[in-house]
């Protein structure tokens, strides 16, 4: 788990399996369970979420930390393994 710059939340990075392929997920979650809305970012080619970590943490901060933000790589496009 890598901490973001604001100190209020954490950018969490994990690898999940999608059809047997390693797939990276970056997520920033509110401290309380307010999940009426969720933002999911799916990157374009080459499908690596690492390029979007600053963007998703900035988006989370802009939304006052109230909306979970997820970014998921294309299956098999994972630099975290």
Helices and strands as residue ranges (DSSP letters): E 2-3, E 10-18, E 21-28, E 38-42, G 49-52, H 53-62, E 68-72
